[in-house]
Amino acid sequence: MDSPLAAAAFTPYGLTHWMLLTLTVAGVALLVRLGRRHRGTPAGVAFARTFGVVQLAGSLGFLFLWLVPPLFDVHQSLPLHLSDLLRLVSGYALWSRRPWAVALTYYWGLTLNPQALLTPDLHLDVAPALEFASYWVQHVLVMWAVCYLTWGLGLHPNWRDYRLALVVTVGWAAVTLTINQALGTNYGYLSRKPAGGTLLDLLGEWPWYLLVVLALLAGVWALITWPWVRRSPAAS
């Protein structure tokens, strides 16, 4: 049984947080080196697919656990956060290397996932050990996946991928906001800001911060697309 003290065991930018960030960076460096060494080889394909299976198994396993009573909470357990989709998409991207999956992993994984790592919004109240593991294992694996695909395997986006990511993200937001209104939930933080301090606190009140976030994403995603296509002006 989880100790009531476990909820207080994690402090942002405390020792545990720094250890997890260090592990994330070390894993990125190792996987990028490994990806480059085996790029285009059968060993590289086998490793990427194994990584994909681990990612999908972990994501689906945690998802199943949170859907089972007494852990189920309509406000937390439904797979409606963009990060929930990202975990599944990144696993499929590792397995298949399909351009659309790689693109979504790139844009979501490089801009949204780091915020979860740097400003964690943890709710260690129901099952602290499980919640802690679920949060960190999944976010760290996604960070490893996006860096492995991009700098390890050399899979890069283009402007077509950029447009796809924007359309899919707006579509997800529209569907999730509708569900939030129906259930009184706050998936994706589309209905209100998270209780803990995040970058959203700098972007105004609801609903205006949603428009600011969309504009920022469009700008930042354009900036992280440009380096890959600047030498190929025909890319579209």
Rosetta blueprint (number, residue, H / E / L):
1 M L
2 D L
3 S L
4 P H
5 L H
6 A H
7 A H
8 A H
9 A L
10 F L
11 T L
12 P L
13 Y L
14 G L
15 L H
16 T H
17 H H
18 W H
19 M H
20 L H
21 L H
22 T H
23 L H
24 T H
25 V H
26 A H
27 G H
28 V H
29 A H
30 L H
31 L H
32 V H
33 R H
34 L H
35 G H
36 R H
37 R H
38 H L
39 R L
40 G L
41 T L
42 P H
43 A H
44 G H
45 V H
46 A H
47 F H
48 A H
49 R H
50 T H
51 F H
52 G H
53 V H
54 V H
55 Q H
56 L H
57 A H
58 G H
59 S H
60 L H
61 G H
62 F H
63 L H
64 F H
65 L H
66 W H
67 L H
68 V L
69 P L
70 P L
71 L L
72 F L
73 D L
74 V L
75 H L
76 Q L
77 S L
78 L L
79 P L
80 L L
81 H L
82 L H
83 S H
84 D H
85 L H
86 L H
87 R H
88 L H
89 V H
90 S H
91 G H
92 Y H
93 A H
94 L H
95 W H
96 S H
97 R L
98 R L
99 P H
100 W H
101 A H
102 V H
103 A H
104 L H
105 T H
106 Y H
107 Y H
108 W H
109 G H
110 L H
111 T H
112 L L
113 N H
114 P H
115 Q H
116 A H
117 L H
118 L H
119 T L
120 P L
121 D L
122 L L
123 H L
124 L L
125 D L
126 V L
127 A L
128 P H
129 A H
130 L H
131 E H
132 F H
133 A H
134 S H
135 Y H
136 W H
137 V H
138 Q H
139 H H
140 V H
141 L H
142 V H
143 M H
144 W H
145 A H
146 V H
147 C H
148 Y H
149 L H
150 T H
151 W H
152 G H
153 L L
154 G L
155 L L
156 H L
157 P L
158 N L
159 W H
160 R H
161 D H
162 Y H
163 R H
164 L H
165 A H
166 L H
167 V H
168 V H
169 T H
170 V H
171 G H
172 W H
173 A H
174 A H
175 V H
176 T H
177 L H
178 T H
179 I H
180 N H
181 Q H
182 A H
183 L H
184 G L
185 T L
186 N L
187 Y H
188 G H
189 Y H
190 L L
191 S L
192 R L
193 K L
194 P L
195 A L
196 G L
197 G L
198 T L
199 L H
200 L H
201 D H
202 L H
203 L L
204 G L
205 E L
206 W L
207 P L
208 W H
209 Y H
210 L H
211 L H
212 V H
213 V H
214 L H
215 A H
216 L H
217 L H
218 A H
219 G H
220 V H
221 W H
222 A H
223 L H
224 I H
225 T H
226 W H
227 P H
228 W H
229 V H
230 R L
231 R L
232 S L
233 P L
234 A L
235 A L
236 S L
